[in-house]
């Protein structure tokens, strides 16, 4: 596996951080962007690779790619509307490790020719698809790195649900390929949604270029753990949890629970709703299901599994119902894969829990309440701040 693909396929969710001064759909984003300074800052913030727009419609030039190459050592992706071998040669000479190939603009013969030419030049590619037909073509062409764009480049409309369905499909039909979710990612939860669908990496552009500090925004997007507030029953508590910065919002659909909700309430854009069940998942409007086993005499069994469209994507580790376990954090730290840590967490202990366990996510409920199912907004804010710090 070559440098660009290897950087994206590393453990965890990788990020391609983009440099573009403007967008045809959004207009000017950062007209005074300094590619050299941004590439350096992105590298320090943890980007796996940097994408540089070299097309004038995005305010870009080949000089921007050269400047980024002179200042940063991580892999660079040249983005433009490339259709000839000369385009790829120019990209390679300017310092690119990879170049974008848009299936929207290339038929299979042309794309195959460019893939072969890139290989001869020692240049990797990101073959971009937008719909199922284009994904099928990318797979047939043997593209080693496939991008799934949530944005329709003809209408500029974003459809993240369709994107994530294609990401999940690509992960199943061609597991050896590196899959990148592109466009429409502005929050940690949206990035996590792509990760749980099977994306190896995300490409983020406008969200970074609009931010006062693009590198700080990048660091925030890739930071872990994700923060879940569970046991929500009221719309005002949902809004307060999201405003505090929670990524995952949990709704207990178990009538016997003291925090039972009648349904999954609408959640703000940029967050993920989690439906909590005992036994098996039912139908709901949630993005994810959290399913605990039955246990005689108790509302729920101890641990749970996170499901996305019925597929396991993370392990939820909790304390026994109304019991303690001194080895709980040690057990969680020794568990492989994505771990969501729960069990009487609050602002007073979540930071230590994160340091000791290094979980993918943390989950709190009862200690954030003024009464069962009624959240204390100040406790939620303090918990989220401590978890994200």
C-alpha positions as CSV (number, residue, x, y, z in Angstrom):
1,X,0.0,0.0,0.0
2,X,1.4,3.4,-1.0
3,X,1.9,6.5,1.1
4,X,-1.5,8.2,0.6
5,X,-3.6,5.1,0.9
6,X,-1.6,3.9,3.9
7,X,-2.1,7.2,5.7
8,X,-5.9,6.9,5.3
9,X,-6.0,3.2,6.2
10,X,-4.2,3.7,9.6
11,X,-6.3,2.7,12.7
12,X,-9.0,5.1,13.6
13,X,-10.7,7.7,11.5
14,X,-8.3,9.6,9.3
15,X,-8.9,13.1,8.0
16,X,-8.0,14.7,4.7
17,X,-7.9,18.4,5.5
18,X,-8.7,20.7,2.5
19,X,-7.3,24.0,1.3
20,X,-9.7,26.0,-0.9
21,X,-10.3,29.7,-1.1
22,X,-13.8,29.5,-2.5
23,X,-16.5,27.1,-3.5
24,X,-18.9,27.3,-6.5
25,X,-21.8,26.5,-4.1
26,X,-20.8,28.7,-1.2
27,X,-18.8,31.5,-2.8
28,X,-15.7,32.9,-1.0
29,X,-14.6,30.9,2.0
30,X,-11.1,32.2,2.8
31,X,-9.8,34.3,-0.1
32,X,-6.5,35.1,1.7
33,X,-5.7,31.5,2.5
34,X,-2.0,30.7,2.7
35,X,-1.5,27.1,1.5
36,X,2.0,26.8,3.1
37,X,0.8,28.0,6.5
38,X,-2.4,25.9,6.4
39,X,-0.6,22.7,5.3
40,X,1.8,23.1,8.2
41,X,-1.0,23.8,10.7
42,X,-3.1,20.8,9.5
43,X,-0.1,18.5,9.8
44,X,0.5,19.6,13.4
45,X,-3.2,19.2,14.2
46,X,-3.3,15.6,13.2
47,X,-4.4,15.5,9.5
48,X,-3.6,12.3,7.7
49,X,-3.3,14.1,4.4
50,X,-4.0,17.5,2.8
51,X,-6.2,18.2,-0.2
52,X,-5.3,21.2,-2.3
53,X,-7.7,22.7,-4.9
54,X,-5.7,23.7,-7.9
55,X,-8.6,24.8,-10.1
56,X,-9.3,28.5,-10.5
57,X,-13.0,28.0,-9.9
58,X,-12.0,27.3,-6.3
59,X,-9.5,30.1,-6.2
60,X,-6.6,27.6,-6.5
61,X,-3.4,27.3,-8.6
62,X,-0.7,24.8,-9.0
63,X,1.5,27.2,-7.0
64,X,-0.7,26.4,-4.0
65,X,0.2,22.8,-4.3
66,X,3.9,23.6,-4.6
67,X,3.7,25.8,-1.5
68,X,2.0,23.1,0.5
69,X,4.6,20.6,-0.6
70,X,7.4,22.9,0.5
71,X,6.0,23.3,4.0
72,X,4.5,19.9,4.9
73,X,5.7,16.3,4.8
74,X,2.3,14.5,4.9
75,X,0.6,13.2,1.7
76,X,-0.9,15.7,-0.6
77,X,-4.0,15.2,-2.8
78,X,-4.3,17.4,-5.9
79,X,-8.0,18.3,-6.6
80,X,-9.2,19.6,-9.9
81,X,-11.1,18.5,-13.0
82,X,-8.3,16.3,-14.4
83,X,-8.8,14.6,-17.8
84,X,-5.4,14.1,-19.4
85,X,-2.1,12.5,-18.6
86,X,-0.5,16.0,-18.7
87,X,-2.8,17.0,-15.8
88,X,-1.4,14.1,-13.8
89,X,2.2,14.8,-14.8
90,X,1.8,18.4,-13.6
91,X,0.3,17.2,-10.3
92,X,3.2,14.9,-9.7
93,X,5.8,17.5,-10.6
94,X,4.1,20.0,-8.3
95,X,4.5,17.5,-5.4
96,X,1.2,15.6,-5.2
97,X,1.1,12.1,-3.9
98,X,-2.4,11.5,-5.3
99,X,-4.8,13.1,-7.7
100,X,-8.6,13.2,-7.9
101,X,-10.5,11.4,-10.7
102,X,-14.2,12.3,-11.0
103,X,-16.3,9.5,-12.4
104,X,-19.0,12.2,-13.1
105,X,-16.7,13.6,-15.8
106,X,-14.9,10.5,-17.0
107,X,-16.1,7.4,-18.8
108,X,-14.6,4.0,-17.9
109,X,-12.1,4.0,-20.8
110,X,-10.8,7.5,-19.9
111,X,-10.7,6.7,-16.2
112,X,-8.8,3.4,-16.8
113,X,-6.3,5.2,-19.0
114,X,-5.7,7.8,-16.3
115,X,-5.4,5.2,-13.6
116,X,-2.7,3.5,-15.6
117,X,-0.9,6.7,-16.3
118,X,-1.0,7.7,-12.7
119,X,0.5,4.3,-11.7
120,X,3.4,4.8,-14.2
121,X,4.0,8.3,-12.7
122,X,4.1,6.9,-9.2
123,X,0.9,8.9,-8.4
124,X,-2.0,7.5,-6.4
125,X,-5.6,8.4,-7.1
126,X,-8.8,9.2,-5.3
127,X,-11.6,7.9,-7.6
128,X,-14.8,9.8,-6.6
129,X,-18.3,8.4,-6.9
130,X,-21.6,10.1,-6.0
131,X,-24.2,7.4,-6.6
132,X,-24.6,3.7,-6.7
133,X,-23.9,3.5,-10.4
134,X,-20.6,5.4,-10.1
135,X,-19.6,3.3,-7.1
136,X,-20.2,0.1,-9.2
137,X,-17.9,1.6,-11.8
138,X,-15.2,2.5,-9.3
139,X,-15.3,-1.1,-8.0
140,X,-15.1,-2.5,-11.5
141,X,-12.1,-0.2,-12.3
142,X,-10.3,-1.6,-9.3
143,X,-9.8,1.8,-7.7
144,X,-7.7,1.4,-4.5
145,X,-9.1,4.6,-2.9
146,X,-12.7,5.5,-3.4
147,X,-14.3,8.7,-2.4
148,X,-18.1,8.9,-1.7
149,X,-19.2,12.5,-2.1
150,X,-22.4,13.6,-0.3
151,X,-22.6,16.6,-2.6
152,X,-24.2,16.3,-6.1
153,X,-21.8,18.4,-8.2
154,X,-24.6,19.2,-10.6
155,X,-27.1,20.6,-8.1
156,X,-24.7,21.1,-5.1
157,X,-27.3,19.4,-2.9
158,X,-26.0,17.3,0.0
159,X,-27.5,13.9,0.9
160,X,-25.6,12.5,3.9
161,X,-27.9,9.5,4.4
162,X,-27.4,8.4,0.8
163,X,-23.6,8.9,1.2
164,X,-23.5,6.8,4.3
165,X,-25.5,4.0,2.7
166,X,-23.0,4.0,-0.2
167,X,-20.1,4.0,2.3
168,X,-21.6,1.0,4.0
169,X,-22.1,-0.8,0.7
170,X,-18.6,-0.1,-0.5
171,X,-17.2,-1.4,2.7
172,X,-19.0,-4.7,2.1
173,X,-18.4,-5.2,-1.7
174,X,-14.8,-4.2,-1.8
175,X,-13.3,-4.5,1.7
176,X,-9.7,-4.1,0.4
177,X,-10.4,-0.5,-0.8
178,X,-9.8,2.6,1.3
179,X,-13.1,4.5,1.5
180,X,-13.3,8.3,2.0
181,X,-16.5,10.1,2.9
182,X,-16.5,13.6,1.3
183,X,-18.5,16.8,1.9
184,X,-21.2,17.6,4.4
185,X,-19.1,17.0,7.6
186,X,-19.1,19.9,10.1
187,X,-19.2,18.1,13.5
188,X,-17.6,15.3,15.3
189,X,-20.8,13.3,15.3
190,X,-21.1,13.6,11.5
191,X,-17.5,12.3,11.2
192,X,-18.4,9.5,13.6
193,X,-21.4,8.7,11.5
194,X,-19.2,8.2,8.5
195,X,-16.7,6.1,10.6
196,X,-19.5,3.8,11.8
197,X,-20.8,3.3,8.3
198,X,-17.3,2.0,7.4
199,X,-15.4,5.0,6.1
200,X,-11.6,4.8,6.7
201,X,-11.3,8.6,6.3
202,X,-13.3,11.8,5.9
203,X,-12.4,14.8,3.7
204,X,-13.3,18.1,5.3
205,X,-13.1,21.4,3.4
206,X,-15.7,24.1,3.9
207,X,-16.0,23.5,7.7
208,X,-12.3,24.1,8.1
209,X,-12.0,27.1,5.7
210,X,-14.9,28.9,7.4
211,X,-13.5,28.4,10.9
212,X,-11.6,31.3,12.6
213,X,-8.8,28.8,13.2
214,X,-8.9,25.9,10.7
215,X,-6.3,23.8,12.5
216,X,-8.2,24.1,15.8
217,X,-11.4,23.1,14.1
218,X,-9.6,20.1,12.6
219,X,-8.3,19.1,16.0
220,X,-11.8,19.4,17.4
221,X,-13.3,17.2,14.7
222,X,-10.9,14.3,15.2
223,X,-10.8,14.5,19.0
224,X,-12.1,11.6,21.1
225,X,-14.0,10.6,23.1
226,X,-17.4,11.3,21.7
227,X,-19.7,12.5,24.4
228,X,-23.2,10.9,25.0
229,X,-25.9,12.2,27.2
230,X,-28.5,9.5,27.8
231,X,-32.0,9.2,29.4
232,X,-33.4,12.2,27.6
233,X,-37.1,12.6,27.8
234,X,-37.8,16.4,27.2
235,X,-37.2,18.6,24.1
236,X,-35.6,21.3,26.2
237,X,-33.0,18.8,27.6
238,X,-32.2,17.6,24.1
239,X,-31.5,21.2,23.0
240,X,-29.4,21.9,26.1
241,X,-27.3,18.8,25.7
242,X,-26.6,19.6,22.1
243,X,-25.8,23.2,22.9
244,X,-23.4,22.0,25.6
245,X,-21.6,20.0,22.9
246,X,-22.8,16.5,23.3
247,X,-22.3,14.4,20.2
248,X,-24.7,11.5,20.9
249,X,-28.2,11.9,22.4
250,X,-29.7,8.8,24.0
251,X,-33.4,7.9,24.4
252,X,-34.4,4.9,26.6
253,X,-37.2,3.0,24.9
254,X,-37.8,0.6,27.8
255,X,-41.0,1.2,29.7
256,X,-39.6,-0.2,33.0
257,X,-36.8,2.3,33.1
258,X,-37.1,5.4,35.3
259,X,-35.8,7.4,32.3
260,X,-38.2,5.9,29.7
261,X,-39.0,8.1,26.7
262,X,-42.1,7.6,24.7
263,X,-40.1,8.0,21.4
264,X,-36.9,9.2,20.0
265,X,-37.2,13.0,19.9
266,X,-35.9,15.1,17.0
267,X,-32.2,15.9,17.5
268,X,-30.3,18.9,16.1
269,X,-28.4,18.7,12.9
270,X,-24.8,17.6,13.6
271,X,-25.7,15.2,16.4
272,X,-26.6,11.5,16.4
273,X,-29.7,10.0,18.1
274,X,-29.3,6.7,20.0
275,X,-32.2,4.5,20.8
276,X,-31.6,2.3,23.9
277,X,-33.3,-1.1,24.0
278,X,-33.4,-4.3,26.1
279,X,-33.4,-7.6,24.3
280,X,-33.6,-6.5,20.7
281,X,-33.8,-3.3,18.7
282,X,-37.2,-2.1,17.5
283,X,-38.2,0.6,15.0
284,X,-37.3,4.2,15.8
285,X,-36.0,7.4,14.2
286,X,-32.6,7.0,15.8
287,X,-29.3,6.8,13.9
288,X,-27.9,4.1,16.2
289,X,-29.3,1.4,18.5
290,X,-27.9,0.5,21.9
291,X,-29.1,-3.0,22.9
292,X,-28.7,-4.4,26.4
293,X,-29.4,-8.1,27.3
294,X,-32.3,-9.1,29.6
295,X,-31.4,-9.9,33.2
296,X,-33.8,-11.4,35.6
297,X,-35.0,-8.9,38.3
298,X,-33.3,-5.9,36.6
299,X,-34.3,-3.3,34.1
300,X,-31.4,-4.3,31.9
301,X,-28.3,-6.4,31.7
302,X,-24.9,-4.8,32.2
303,X,-23.2,-4.2,28.8
304,X,-24.6,-3.4,25.4
305,X,-23.7,-3.3,21.7
306,X,-24.1,-0.3,19.5
307,X,-25.7,-1.2,16.2
308,X,-25.9,0.7,12.9
309,X,-28.5,-0.7,10.6
310,X,-28.3,-4.0,12.6
311,X,-24.5,-4.2,12.3
312,X,-22.3,-4.1,15.5
313,X,-20.1,-1.0,15.5
314,X,-19.1,-0.4,19.1
315,X,-19.2,-1.9,22.6
316,X,-21.0,-0.2,25.5
317,X,-19.5,-1.0,28.8
318,X,-21.5,-0.2,31.9
319,X,-21.7,-1.0,35.6
320,X,-24.1,-3.7,36.7
321,X,-27.6,-2.4,37.5
322,X,-27.5,-0.7,40.9
323,X,-24.1,-2.4,41.7
324,X,-20.5,-1.4,41.6
325,X,-17.3,-3.0,40.1
326,X,-13.9,-1.7,41.2
327,X,-12.4,-3.3,38.0
328,X,-14.8,-1.6,35.6
329,X,-12.4,1.0,34.1
330,X,-9.5,-1.6,33.9
331,X,-11.9,-4.0,32.1
332,X,-12.9,-1.2,29.7
333,X,-9.2,-0.3,29.1
334,X,-8.4,-3.9,28.2
335,X,-11.3,-4.2,25.7
336,X,-10.4,-3.9,22.0
337,X,-12.3,-1.9,19.4
338,X,-14.6,1.1,19.9
339,X,-15.6,1.3,23.6
340,X,-18.3,3.6,24.9
341,X,-17.7,3.9,28.7
342,X,-20.6,4.3,31.0
343,X,-21.3,3.9,34.7
344,X,-22.0,6.8,37.0
345,X,-20.0,9.3,35.1
346,X,-20.2,13.1,35.7
347,X,-18.0,16.2,35.6
348,X,-16.2,15.0,38.7
349,X,-14.8,11.8,37.3
350,X,-15.1,11.7,33.5
351,X,-11.7,13.3,32.9
352,X,-10.0,10.7,35.0
353,X,-12.0,8.0,33.3
354,X,-10.9,9.2,29.8
355,X,-7.3,9.3,30.9
356,X,-7.3,5.8,32.2
357,X,-9.5,4.1,29.6
358,X,-9.0,6.1,26.4
359,X,-12.5,5.2,25.2
360,X,-14.0,6.0,21.8
361,X,-17.0,7.5,23.7
362,X,-18.3,8.3,27.2
363,X,-21.9,8.0,28.3
364,X,-23.7,9.6,31.3
365,X,-27.3,9.8,32.5
366,X,-28.4,9.5,36.1
367,X,-25.7,11.8,37.6
368,X,-26.8,14.6,35.2
369,X,-30.3,14.8,36.6
370,X,-32.4,16.8,39.0
371,X,-35.0,13.9,38.9
372,X,-35.2,10.7,36.9
373,X,-35.5,11.7,33.2
374,X,-35.2,15.4,34.0
375,X,-31.7,16.8,33.2
376,X,-29.9,19.5,35.1
377,X,-28.5,21.7,32.4
378,X,-25.5,23.0,34.4
379,X,-24.5,19.4,35.2
380,X,-24.7,18.5,31.6
381,X,-22.6,21.5,30.5
382,X,-19.9,20.7,33.1
383,X,-19.8,17.0,32.2
384,X,-19.5,17.7,28.5
385,X,-16.8,20.3,29.0
386,X,-14.8,18.0,31.3
387,X,-15.1,15.0,28.8
388,X,-14.1,17.1,25.8
389,X,-11.2,18.7,27.6
